[in-house]
């Protein structure tokens, strides 16, 4: 499965949803005839158990944020709480001239919801980004992050969704350009192998799992900024309904989360006493257990700290770290300084690198720049910050290279939430 789809797909696609049901779309749909990779549906039903219903309810109504998107919310109240009698009934996520983003009705209603969808249709949509009708889903359904959802947790979510009250709510279909639809079709990747749960008794591993499935990096990394100050370093501008905010730095730096785990829990429970923008879905994160919130906090402590001051209260000023205009912007310095690196070193690094799960990166030189091509994506420059450390994907991700005793480059190391090592194969 694609490394960057799973974890750090840029938010240029995050606000484009996939709608289901309703009136015919004005835009012709691109179906699987144009797809290269898709897993056929399987015929099975998950066993309905009390344990799965309880686990699915917990996940769906908290860390997975399902109803924060697939429900109408009251944006006039702190945190924009979910309207209870419309829970899961879908919503127009955002509509502007030329496109419409729709979170579909996922209640068991058979006419306007998911009542006629099979268990695998729902599961495949959640983790693999393919709608029940065969369309490639847009980026507002963050399947690349949910692809790490374990098989048992996926089963629990599907089983629980079958138990919620059906709500009749016929929605319009999505409206996106043909160009965007064609961009979608190569994003999803099929899952054929079992997805196992991490060691949930290990707080760090549990925290990492929860951070991944919640797609915390999707909001808290400034993907669309002129310069990204760092992974989880905040500064991503997010709009939802009539609310908007720059995401905060959630690395444990003096400019980010500088407080202890007790304050962290309080913030996640109350949204800073209701003052935190509703685009941060604390209204559902408050449903998480203390143990899970502590696990997230402890995992965040393992991330590389990023120095990036950002808030939504102070007078917006130009930020040198991200190139945007936001609160506390004047407190930030340049995110990094480009270093001159010799062409000989660049040539040393060129080659194809393979990760354990068969994903690859190709490193090559073009116009005296070190470039990276990752599994079919557009090439991107590796910007040198030292002779052996590079920023990749305009996202504060670090790439470095390892050598053997003969000084030959043998491995590439990519740092995101952890160090991922790829072996040079040619």
C-alpha positions as CSV (number, residue, x, y, z in Angstrom):
1,X,0.0,0.0,0.0
2,X,1.3,3.4,-0.9
3,X,3.3,5.0,1.9
4,X,2.2,8.6,1.3
5,X,-1.5,7.7,0.6
6,X,-1.6,6.0,4.0
7,X,-0.1,8.8,6.0
8,X,0.6,12.1,4.3
9,X,-1.5,12.6,1.2
10,X,-1.5,16.4,0.7
11,X,-4.7,18.3,1.6
12,X,-5.2,19.5,-2.0
13,X,-7.5,16.5,-2.1
14,X,-8.6,16.4,1.5
15,X,-11.6,18.7,1.0
16,X,-13.1,16.8,-2.0
17,X,-15.6,14.2,-0.8
18,X,-17.4,11.3,-2.4
19,X,-21.2,11.5,-2.4
20,X,-23.5,8.6,-2.8
21,X,-27.2,8.5,-3.7
22,X,-29.5,11.4,-4.7
23,X,-30.0,13.2,-7.9
24,X,-27.9,12.5,-11.1
25,X,-24.6,14.4,-11.1
26,X,-23.9,17.0,-13.7
27,X,-20.4,15.6,-14.2
28,X,-19.9,12.3,-15.9
29,X,-18.4,9.8,-13.4
30,X,-15.2,8.0,-14.0
31,X,-15.7,4.3,-13.1
32,X,-13.4,1.4,-12.6
33,X,-12.8,1.0,-16.4
34,X,-10.2,3.7,-15.9
35,X,-8.7,2.2,-12.7
36,X,-5.5,0.2,-12.6
37,X,-5.9,-1.3,-9.1
38,X,-9.1,-2.5,-7.4
39,X,-10.0,-5.4,-5.2
40,X,-13.2,-7.2,-6.2
41,X,-15.9,-7.3,-3.6
42,X,-16.2,-10.5,-1.5
43,X,-19.4,-12.1,-0.2
44,X,-19.4,-12.3,3.6
45,X,-21.0,-10.8,6.6
46,X,-19.3,-9.9,9.8
47,X,-20.5,-11.8,12.9
48,X,-22.6,-9.4,15.0
49,X,-21.4,-9.6,18.6
50,X,-21.9,-7.3,21.6
51,X,-18.1,-6.8,21.9
52,X,-17.9,-5.6,18.3
53,X,-20.9,-3.3,18.7
54,X,-19.3,-1.7,21.7
55,X,-15.9,-1.3,20.1
56,X,-17.4,0.0,16.9
57,X,-19.5,2.6,18.8
58,X,-16.4,3.8,20.6
59,X,-14.3,4.1,17.5
60,X,-17.0,5.6,15.3
61,X,-18.1,8.2,17.8
62,X,-14.6,9.2,18.9
63,X,-11.2,8.8,17.2
64,X,-12.5,7.9,13.7
65,X,-14.8,11.0,13.7
66,X,-17.3,9.3,11.4
67,X,-20.3,11.3,12.5
68,X,-18.4,14.6,12.6
69,X,-18.4,14.4,8.8
70,X,-21.4,12.1,8.0
71,X,-23.9,14.2,10.0
72,X,-25.3,17.7,10.1
73,X,-23.8,19.7,12.9
74,X,-24.9,22.8,14.8
75,X,-22.2,25.3,13.9
76,X,-23.8,28.0,16.1
77,X,-22.7,26.2,19.2
78,X,-19.2,25.6,20.6
79,X,-17.5,22.7,18.9
80,X,-20.4,22.4,16.4
81,X,-22.1,19.4,18.0
82,X,-23.7,16.7,15.9
83,X,-27.4,17.0,15.6
84,X,-28.4,13.8,17.3
85,X,-31.5,12.8,15.2
86,X,-29.4,13.3,12.1
87,X,-26.4,11.2,13.2
88,X,-24.9,9.4,10.3
89,X,-27.5,10.7,7.8
90,X,-24.9,12.5,5.7
91,X,-24.3,16.2,4.9
92,X,-23.3,18.5,2.2
93,X,-19.7,18.9,3.3
94,X,-19.0,22.0,1.2
95,X,-20.5,23.4,-2.0
96,X,-19.0,26.1,-4.2
97,X,-19.3,26.9,-7.8
98,X,-18.2,24.0,-9.9
99,X,-18.1,21.3,-7.3
100,X,-20.0,19.9,-4.4
101,X,-18.6,17.7,-1.6
102,X,-20.9,15.3,0.0
103,X,-20.5,13.0,3.1
104,X,-23.0,10.2,2.3
105,X,-25.8,8.8,4.5
106,X,-24.2,5.8,6.3
107,X,-27.3,4.9,8.4
108,X,-29.0,1.6,7.5
109,X,-31.8,3.4,5.6
110,X,-32.4,1.3,2.4
111,X,-33.5,4.1,0.1
112,X,-31.1,6.9,0.9
113,X,-28.4,5.3,3.1
114,X,-26.2,2.2,3.4
115,X,-29.0,-0.3,4.1
116,X,-28.4,-2.1,0.8
117,X,-24.6,-2.0,1.0
118,X,-22.8,-5.2,1.8
119,X,-20.3,-5.4,4.7
120,X,-17.5,-5.5,2.2
121,X,-18.8,-2.4,0.4
122,X,-18.6,-0.4,3.6
123,X,-15.3,-1.9,4.6
124,X,-13.7,-1.4,1.2
125,X,-14.8,2.2,1.2
126,X,-13.4,2.9,4.6
127,X,-9.9,1.4,4.0
128,X,-9.5,1.3,0.3
129,X,-11.3,4.4,-1.0
130,X,-13.8,2.8,-3.4
131,X,-17.5,3.6,-3.0
132,X,-20.2,1.0,-2.9
133,X,-21.0,1.8,-6.6
134,X,-17.4,1.4,-7.7
135,X,-16.3,5.0,-7.8
136,X,-12.9,6.1,-6.5
137,X,-13.6,8.3,-3.4
138,X,-12.2,11.8,-3.0
139,X,-9.8,12.9,-0.3
140,X,-12.2,14.0,2.4
141,X,-12.7,10.3,3.1
142,X,-9.1,9.7,4.4
143,X,-8.9,6.0,3.5
144,X,-5.1,6.2,3.2
145,X,-5.0,6.8,7.0
146,X,-7.8,4.3,7.7
147,X,-5.9,1.7,5.7
148,X,-4.1,0.8,8.9
149,X,-7.3,0.2,10.7
150,X,-7.1,-3.4,11.9
151,X,-9.4,-6.1,10.5
152,X,-11.1,-6.5,13.8
153,X,-11.6,-2.8,14.3
154,X,-13.0,-2.5,10.8
155,X,-15.4,-5.3,11.5
156,X,-16.5,-3.6,14.7
157,X,-17.2,-0.3,12.9
158,X,-19.3,-2.0,10.2
159,X,-21.2,-4.1,12.7
160,X,-22.0,-1.0,14.8
161,X,-23.1,1.1,11.8
162,X,-25.7,-1.6,11.2
163,X,-27.2,-0.9,14.6
164,X,-27.7,2.9,14.4
165,X,-31.3,4.2,13.6
166,X,-32.0,4.5,9.9
167,X,-32.6,8.1,8.8
168,X,-34.1,8.9,5.5
169,X,-32.0,11.7,4.0
170,X,-31.6,11.7,0.2
171,X,-28.6,13.8,-0.7
172,X,-27.3,15.3,-4.0
173,X,-24.4,13.5,-5.5
174,X,-20.9,15.0,-5.5
175,X,-20.1,17.4,-8.3
176,X,-16.4,17.4,-9.2
177,X,-14.6,18.0,-12.5
178,X,-13.6,15.2,-14.8
179,X,-10.0,16.1,-14.2
180,X,-10.3,15.6,-10.4
181,X,-12.2,12.4,-10.9
182,X,-9.3,11.1,-13.0
183,X,-6.9,12.2,-10.3
184,X,-8.8,10.0,-7.8
185,X,-8.7,6.8,-9.7
186,X,-5.1,5.9,-9.0
187,X,-5.2,7.0,-5.3
188,X,-6.9,4.0,-3.7
189,X,-4.9,0.8,-3.3
190,X,-6.4,-2.6,-2.6
191,X,-5.8,-4.5,0.6
192,X,-5.3,-8.3,0.2
193,X,-3.3,-9.2,3.3
194,X,-4.6,-9.2,6.9
195,X,-4.2,-5.9,8.8
196,X,-3.3,-6.8,12.3
197,X,-3.8,-4.7,15.4
198,X,-0.7,-3.2,17.1
199,X,0.3,-4.2,20.6
200,X,-2.5,-2.2,22.4
201,X,-0.8,-2.8,25.7
202,X,2.2,-0.8,24.5
203,X,1.2,2.9,25.1
204,X,3.4,4.2,22.3
205,X,2.3,1.7,19.7
206,X,-1.4,2.3,20.7
207,X,-0.9,6.1,20.5
208,X,0.7,5.8,17.1
209,X,-2.1,3.7,15.8
210,X,-4.7,6.1,17.1
211,X,-2.9,9.1,15.6
212,X,-2.7,7.3,12.2
213,X,-6.4,6.4,12.0
214,X,-7.4,9.8,13.2
215,X,-5.3,11.3,10.4
216,X,-3.8,13.9,12.8
217,X,-1.0,14.6,10.4
218,X,-3.6,15.4,7.7
219,X,-4.8,18.5,9.6
220,X,-1.8,19.4,11.7
221,X,0.8,19.5,8.9
222,X,0.9,22.6,6.6
223,X,0.7,20.6,3.3
224,X,-0.5,23.6,1.3
225,X,1.8,26.3,2.7
226,X,4.6,27.7,0.6
227,X,7.0,26.0,3.0
228,X,6.0,23.3,5.4
229,X,7.7,23.9,8.8
230,X,7.6,20.3,9.7
231,X,5.5,17.1,10.2
232,X,2.7,17.8,12.8
233,X,4.0,21.4,13.0
234,X,0.7,23.0,12.4
235,X,-0.2,25.9,10.1
236,X,-2.6,24.1,7.8
237,X,-5.5,26.4,6.9
238,X,-8.8,24.5,7.2
239,X,-12.3,25.6,6.3
240,X,-15.6,24.0,7.3
241,X,-19.0,25.6,6.8
242,X,-18.6,29.2,8.1
243,X,-15.7,28.3,10.3
244,X,-12.0,28.3,9.6
245,X,-8.7,28.0,11.5
246,X,-5.0,27.4,11.1
247,X,-4.2,24.1,12.7
248,X,-1.9,24.1,15.8
249,X,1.5,22.7,16.3
250,X,1.1,19.4,18.1
251,X,4.7,18.5,18.5
252,X,6.0,18.8,22.1
253,X,7.9,22.0,21.5
254,X,7.6,25.3,23.4
255,X,5.7,26.5,20.3
256,X,3.4,23.5,20.3
257,X,2.2,21.3,23.1
258,X,4.2,22.7,26.0
259,X,1.9,21.3,28.7
260,X,1.5,18.0,30.5
261,X,-0.8,15.1,29.7
262,X,-3.4,16.3,32.2
263,X,-3.8,19.6,30.4
264,X,-3.8,17.7,27.1
265,X,-6.7,15.6,28.2
266,X,-8.6,18.7,29.3
267,X,-8.1,20.4,26.0
268,X,-9.3,17.3,24.1
269,X,-12.3,17.0,26.4
270,X,-13.4,20.6,26.4
271,X,-11.9,22.2,23.4
272,X,-10.2,24.8,25.6
273,X,-13.5,25.3,27.4
274,X,-15.4,25.5,24.2
275,X,-13.2,28.2,22.6
276,X,-11.5,25.9,20.2
277,X,-12.7,26.0,16.6
278,X,-15.2,23.4,15.5
279,X,-12.9,22.4,12.6
280,X,-10.9,20.6,15.3
281,X,-13.5,17.9,16.1
282,X,-12.9,17.9,19.9
283,X,-16.7,17.4,20.1
284,X,-16.0,13.7,19.3
285,X,-12.5,13.4,20.6
286,X,-13.9,14.1,24.0
287,X,-15.5,10.7,23.9
288,X,-12.1,9.0,24.0
289,X,-10.9,7.3,27.2
290,X,-8.2,8.8,29.3
291,X,-6.0,5.9,28.6
292,X,-6.2,6.4,24.8
293,X,-5.6,10.2,25.1
294,X,-2.6,9.6,27.3
295,X,-1.3,7.1,24.7
296,X,-1.6,9.7,22.0
297,X,0.2,12.3,24.2
298,X,3.0,9.8,24.9
299,X,3.3,9.0,21.2
300,X,3.4,12.7,20.3
301,X,6.3,13.1,22.7
302,X,8.3,10.7,20.5
303,X,8.0,13.0,17.4
304,X,10.7,15.4,16.3
305,X,9.8,18.8,17.8
306,X,9.0,21.5,15.3
307,X,9.5,25.2,16.1
308,X,6.4,26.9,14.7
309,X,4.3,29.3,16.6
310,X,0.8,29.6,15.3
311,X,-2.6,30.6,16.8
312,X,-6.0,32.0,15.6
313,X,-6.4,34.7,18.2
314,X,-3.4,37.1,17.7
315,X,-3.2,39.6,14.8
316,X,-2.2,37.6,11.7
317,X,1.3,38.4,10.6
318,X,3.7,37.0,8.0
319,X,5.4,33.8,9.1
320,X,8.9,33.1,7.8
321,X,8.7,29.5,8.7
322,X,5.6,28.6,6.5
323,X,5.2,31.7,4.2
324,X,1.6,32.3,5.4
325,X,-0.1,35.0,7.4
326,X,-1.4,33.8,10.7
327,X,-1.4,34.6,14.5
328,X,2.1,34.5,16.0
329,X,3.6,34.6,12.5
330,X,6.1,37.2,13.6
331,X,7.6,34.9,16.2
332,X,8.9,32.4,13.6
333,X,12.2,32.3,11.7
334,X,12.9,30.6,8.4
335,X,12.0,26.9,8.6
336,X,15.2,25.7,7.1
337,X,18.2,27.0,5.1
338,X,19.0,25.4,1.8
339,X,22.6,24.0,1.7
340,X,24.7,23.7,-1.4
341,X,25.6,20.1,-2.1
342,X,28.0,18.9,-4.7
343,X,26.8,17.1,-7.8
344,X,29.1,14.2,-6.9
345,X,27.2,13.6,-3.7
346,X,23.9,13.8,-5.6
347,X,25.1,11.2,-8.0
348,X,26.1,9.0,-5.0
349,X,22.5,9.0,-3.8
350,X,20.8,8.2,-7.1
351,X,19.2,4.8,-7.5
352,X,16.1,2.8,-6.7
353,X,15.2,2.1,-3.0
354,X,12.8,-0.5,-1.8
355,X,10.9,-0.6,1.4
356,X,9.9,-3.9,3.1
357,X,6.4,-3.8,1.7
358,X,7.6,-3.4,-1.9
359,X,7.1,0.3,-2.1
360,X,9.9,2.0,-3.9
361,X,11.5,5.4,-4.3
362,X,13.6,6.4,-7.2
363,X,16.2,9.1,-6.6
364,X,17.7,10.8,-9.6
365,X,19.4,14.1,-10.7
366,X,17.7,16.5,-13.0
367,X,18.9,20.1,-13.7
368,X,21.4,19.7,-10.9
369,X,18.6,19.0,-8.4
370,X,18.1,15.8,-6.4
371,X,14.6,14.5,-7.3
372,X,12.5,11.8,-5.9
373,X,9.8,9.7,-7.7
374,X,7.6,7.7,-5.3
375,X,5.5,4.9,-6.7
376,X,4.0,6.7,-9.6
377,X,3.6,10.2,-8.2
378,X,4.8,13.4,-9.7
379,X,8.5,14.0,-9.1
380,X,9.4,16.3,-6.2
381,X,12.7,17.9,-5.3
382,X,14.7,16.7,-2.3
383,X,15.8,20.0,-0.8
384,X,19.2,19.8,1.0
385,X,19.5,21.1,4.5
386,X,22.9,19.4,5.0
387,X,25.1,17.1,2.8
388,X,23.1,14.1,4.0
389,X,19.7,15.4,5.0
390,X,16.9,16.5,2.7
391,X,13.4,17.8,3.0
392,X,11.0,15.9,0.8
393,X,7.4,16.4,-0.4
394,X,7.4,20.0,0.8
395,X,6.2,18.6,4.0
396,X,9.0,18.7,6.5
397,X,9.8,15.0,5.9
398,X,13.4,14.2,6.3
399,X,15.4,11.9,4.0
400,X,18.9,10.8,4.8
401,X,21.2,8.2,3.4
402,X,23.3,5.4,5.0
403,X,26.7,4.1,3.9
404,X,28.6,0.9,4.5
405,X,32.2,0.5,5.7
406,X,33.3,0.9,2.1
407,X,31.5,4.3,2.0
408,X,29.0,3.0,-0.5
409,X,25.3,4.3,-0.1
410,X,23.2,1.3,0.9
411,X,20.0,2.6,2.4
412,X,17.6,5.5,2.4
413,X,16.0,6.6,5.7
414,X,12.7,8.4,5.6
415,X,11.5,10.0,8.8
416,X,7.8,10.7,9.3
417,X,6.2,9.3,12.5
418,X,9.1,6.9,12.7
419,X,12.2,6.0,10.8
420,X,11.4,3.9,7.7
421,X,14.4,2.3,6.0
422,X,14.6,1.4,2.3
423,X,17.4,-0.7,0.8
424,X,19.1,0.5,-2.3
425,X,18.5,-2.2,-5.0
426,X,20.1,-0.6,-8.1
